[in-house]
């Protein structure tokens, strides 16, 4: 395994843990060149999810690591454990493998991630949504936050600008 610090290929495994109900293995490693310690995660890449269809029409190989990195960035500096992140990635990957098609639109993956993050951490959800939905201004953030607080039947239509009610003083 390539050391992230000195780029040596020589390392030793100092700890191995099974995670996510046996779907992931976390290995703690130590570089034999510089003694830097780092973790790696191993998981099975499902055979039937081969391609992700991107918004711009490109096709890309499905990567659980890329999915994990996107979720990790949304959860940056939030009190969310690695086990929870691995669980989200595992759950989404399993749901994708159960789909009949082998080409998955990236929009479907993005919606699954947002649905999962909404139940874990609202700040991480809004962060992910801001990138996924390409928020252009603060109004988009405000609208997304308002949608979090509304019952399911009162959702705002995407693109609709919702302004706060006028106070008595501004009339």
N, C-alpha and C positions, 0 to 999 in steps of 0.2 A: 504494500500500500504506500502511496506517495505521501511523504511527510509534508504537511501544509507549511511548515516553517523553513526547512532546509532542502526539501524536495528529494531527499534520499529515499530509496526504495527498500531499505532495510529497516524492519521493525519487528517487535514482538508483541503478542497479545497478552495483556496482563489481567484482563477480566472479560468474561462473556456473560451476557444476560439475555434471557428469552423475554420478549415483550409482546404486547398486543395479542395475547392468547396464542402465542406460538407463531404468529405471522411475521414477526420481525426479530432479528437478533442484533443486539447492541454489543459491539466489541470495543473495549478500552485498549488502546495501543500505545506503545512507547517507541519512539525512534531510536535506533541503535547508534545513530550518528550524533545527534544533538540532545538526546534524552527528552525531547518534547513529547508531551502526552496529548493524545487526541482520540476522539470517538468516531466509529463508523457504524452505519446501520445497514443491515443486509435484509432484503426481502425478495420474495418471488415476484417477478414481473409476469402478470397474467398473459397467456399466449393470445387470447382472442381480442385484447385491446391492442391494436397495432398502430393505429393512426389517429391523430387529432386533427380535425379540420379547423384551421384558424379563420378568424374574421376576414382576413384579406385573401382567402382562397388557398393559402399555402397548406401543405400537409406536413405534419411533424410526427415523429415517433412518440408514443405515450411514455412519459417519464414520471414515476412516482417521486423521484428526487426533486424534479421541478415543481411538482404539486406541493411537496413538503416545504420547499423553499418559499413559495408564494404565501403559504399559510404562516410560516415562521416569520416572515417579514410583517405580515399583518398583526401578529401577536408580539412584536418586538417590544420589550420593556413592560409587558403585561405579566401578571402572575399566573402563567399557564405552563404546566409541566410538559416536559418532553413526551411523557407517556400519553398525555391528552392529545398533543399534536400528532403523535404516531397513530393514535386511535382514530383521529379524524381522517388521516391519509389512508389508513387501512379500510375504514368504513366506506369512504368514497370510492376507493379502488375496487372493493368488492361489489358495490352497487353498479359500477361501470362494467364489471365482468358479467353481471347478470343480464345486461342488455343484449338484445339479439344481434345488433349490428357490430361490426368490428371497426367501423370508422365513427368516431365520436366528435360532435361539434364542440369547440372550446366553450361556447356559450352554455352548454349543458353542464360542463365541468364547473364553470364559474358560478352558476346558480346553485349547484350542489354544495360548493364551498361556502357560499354566502348563507345558505340555509343552515349548514353545520355551525358556522361561526356565530350566527345569531343566537344559538342556544348555549354557546360557551362564553362569549365575551362580546358585549355590544360595541365596545371601542374597536376591537379587532375587526368586527363585522363592518363598521363604518369605514375603517381604513381600507379593507379589501374592496368594499363597494366603490370607494372613491377612485381606485385604480381601474377596477373592472368596468365600471360604468362611465369612466372618463369624466369625472366632475370638472366643470370649468370654472366654477365660482362658489362662493360661500352659500348661496341660495340652494345649491344642489345638496350640500352637506346638511343644511337646516331641514330641507324636505325629507332627506333620508332619516334623520333623527326623529322627525315628527312621525314618520311611518312606523318607526319602532314602537312608539307610544300609543298608536291607534289600534283599535280592535281590527281584526281581519277584514270586516265588511267596509271599513272606512279608509282603505288604502288610497294614497294619492296616485294618480296616473303618472307614469314616467314622463318627464318633460314639463309637467304642470307646475307652475310657480304658486306656492302657497304662502301667503303673507299672514303675519299675525293679526288678530283682530285689532281694530283701532280702539284706542283708549278714549275715555271721555274727554281728556285734556286735548287730544289732537283733532276733535270734531269742530 
